[in-house]
Amino acid sequence: MDNYLAMLPLSGIAKYTGTQPKDALPFAGYPQQHPAEKNKLILVYDPLGPTPTVMEFKLEDILLVEDIPSAVTEDGEGVPLVKLWVQRGAHGVILEPFEVNDSWIGRVNE
């Protein structure tokens, strides 16, 4: 994970130094590079929990990155985690899963 964070473009992101920014809120989870948009980051919040949440943030809105202890799967595999400090007032996106079924008939264009 450190390799990915080191490859991010210089956009004002700094490593966490112990002082919490007053103008940012923390989000912890498993980070991934956005597959199509290099200026965005995907964060899987609670990746090993029963309902992980997939969030998307613009890199320019991330002020600090803090390494936190990795989570461990039932198979003993480590999942690297970080805490992102995101600018207060920034807009993120939550990707929400849903079941494709007949309840969607009439709700979307045919």
C-alpha positions in Angstrom: 0.0 0.0 0.0 2.8 2.4 0.8 4.0 1.9 -2.9 0.6 3.0 -4.2 0.5 6.0 -1.9 4.0 7.0 -2.9 3.0 6.9 -6.6 0.1 9.3 -6.1 0.6 12.7 -7.8 1.7 15.5 -5.5 -1.6 17.1 -4.8 -1.1 18.3 -1.3 -1.4 14.9 0.4 0.9 14.6 3.4 1.6 11.6 5.7 0.0 11.9 9.1 2.2 13.5 11.7 0.1 13.2 14.8 -1.9 16.5 14.7 -5.4 16.1 13.5 -6.4 18.7 10.9 -9.4 20.9 12.1 -10.8 21.1 8.6 -10.9 17.4 7.7 -12.7 14.2 8.8 -11.2 10.7 9.0 -12.3 7.7 7.0 -10.5 4.4 7.6 -10.4 1.4 5.2 -8.7 -0.4 2.4 -7.5 2.1 -0.4 -7.3 1.3 -4.0 -6.5 3.3 -7.1 -9.5 4.2 -9.1 -9.5 2.0 -12.2 -10.4 4.7 -14.7 -9.8 8.1 -13.1 -6.3 8.7 -11.8 -7.4 11.8 -9.8 -9.6 9.6 -7.6 -9.2 7.0 -4.9 -11.5 4.2 -3.9 -11.7 3.4 -0.1 -13.4 0.2 1.0 -14.7 1.1 4.5 -14.9 -1.9 6.9 -13.5 -4.3 4.2 -13.9 -7.4 6.4 -17.3 -6.5 8.0 -20.7 -7.8 7.0 -21.5 -4.8 4.8 -18.4 -3.1 3.5 -19.0 0.3 2.0 -17.2 1.5 -1.2 -16.4 5.2 -1.2 -14.8 7.4 -3.8 -12.8 10.5 -3.1 -10.9 13.0 -5.3 -7.2 13.0 -4.4 -7.2 16.8 -4.1 -9.7 16.5 -1.2 -7.4 14.1 0.8 -5.3 16.2 3.2 -3.5 13.5 5.2 -2.9 9.8 5.1 -2.3 7.7 8.2 -1.1 4.1 8.2 -3.1 2.1 10.7 -2.8 -1.6 11.7 -3.8 -4.1 9.1 -6.9 -6.2 9.4 -6.5 -10.0 9.2 -8.8 -12.3 7.3 -10.0 -15.7 8.7 -7.3 -17.2 6.5 -4.6 -15.2 8.1 -4.1 -12.8 5.2 -3.3 -9.2 6.0 -5.4 -6.4 4.6 -3.6 -3.0 4.6 -5.6 -0.2 6.1 -5.2 3.6 6.1 -7.0 6.5 7.6 -7.7 9.3 5.1 -8.3 12.8 6.4 -10.8 14.3 3.9 -11.4 18.0 3.5 -14.6 19.0 5.3 -17.2 20.0 2.7 -15.7 17.8 0.0 -18.0 15.6 -2.0 -17.5 11.9 -2.0 -19.5 9.1 -3.6 -20.8 5.9 -1.9 -21.3 3.0 -4.3 -24.2 0.9 -3.1 -25.0 -2.6 -4.2 -28.5 -3.6 -5.2 -30.3 -6.7 -6.5 -31.4 -6.7 -10.1 -35.0 -7.9 -10.0 -38.5 -7.1 -11.2 -38.9 -4.2 -8.8 -36.9 -2.2 -11.3 -39.4 -2.6 -14.1 -40.8 0.9 -14.9 -38.2 2.6 -12.8 -35.5 2.7 -15.5 -35.8 3.5 -19.2 -36.6 0.5 -21.3 
